[in-house]
Amino acid sequence: MPDPCPAAMEFLLSRRSRSAKTLGVGGPDRAGLERILTAAARSPDHGKLEPWRFVVIEGAARGKAAAVTLDRATALGLDESRTAKTVAAFGQGDVIVAVISSPKPSDKIPLWEQQLSAGAVCLAMVNAALASGWGANWLTGPMAYDPVFRREMLGCVEGEVVAGFIHIGTETVVPLDRPRPDLTALTTWA
């Protein structure tokens, strides 16, 4: 017989990411963020490879990320609207954690499983932040895909990519729920 945890199940059934645009200043202190990172690092990692790492972007580093983003957006020829949105993202929330997919050489664990693990870490981090009382959102955007930004701002090396930018901050608006998937259309019982 399983040992149920109704509070955890209720949380999972009602969880809702918060729009990064609505996250205000105020976020976890270092100990609180380390607790969130610890929870995220408990994600399945397919062979104990730890095929991911974290880059915490807070304080002055957020301004630096915005400046590098502006330079890169210009170099990439992004239009004015997309540039403004991409730069503004680094001002949303109190802290941003870049989850870097960092695959390890392995004969047993394929690349795609290691990348799935990095995605699991992103979701676990959002859930841990929400469970800690913060607003949180998982985003990507042009800088996640730009090798120059990844190298200069996040220290990425060949083979590393951004699985997501996790924005964490104080909720300023309670989000409305959105339509959820139709499980009958998505589920086959074999």
LINVENJO-V223476 format. One record per backbone hydrogen bond with DSSP energy under -1.0 kcal/mol. NH is the residue of the N-H (numbers start at 1). CO is the residue of the C=O. Records with the same first field share a line. If there is no record, write none. Layout:
# LINVENJO-V223476
NH->CO ; CO
This chain:
# LINVENJO-V223476
9->5
10->6
11->7
12->8
13->9
14->10
15->11
18->136
22->19
23->20
24->170
33->29
34->30
35->31
36->32
37->33
38->34
39->35
40->36
41->37
42->39
43->40
49->45
52->50
53->100
55->98
57->96
61->58
62->59
64->60
65->61
66->62
67->63
68->64
69->65
70->66
71->67
72->68
73->69
74->70
75->71
76->72
78->73
83->79
84->80
85->81
86->82
87->83
88->84
89->85
90->87
91->88
92->89
93->23
94->168
95->168
96->57
97->166
98->55
99->164
100->53
101->161
102->51
114->110
115->111
116->112
117->113
118->114
119->115
120->116
121->117
122->118
123->119
124->120
125->121
126->122
127->123
128->124
129->125
130->126
131->127
132->128
133->130
134->129
135->169
137->167
139->165
144->141
150->146
151->147
152->148
153->149
156->150
160->157
161->101
163->99
164->99
165->139
166->97
167->137
168->95
169->135
170->24
172->22
183->181
187->183
